[in-house]
Amino acid sequence: MSGPIYVALDTPDLDRAKAIATKVRNHVGGLKLGLEFFAANGRPGVKEMAQLGLGDDPALGRPCTGS
């Protein structure tokens, strides 16, 4: 990821969040998983997003895999 802009993923829909993240991954500085996302998907949803390899994941305490 590159750039100073972060995208807030404030959707409860995991598939939609993954689709948006994949589309913007090379154009933004990072992603923020919003309350709506976390309330609907919890830690398993955060882990699934981390598996996309979108950068560092402080919520999980480790870097995400991938580029």
Secondary structure by P-SEA (a helix, b strand, c coil): ccccbbbbcccccaaaaaaaaaaaccccccccccaaaaaaccaaaaaaaaaaccccccccccccccc
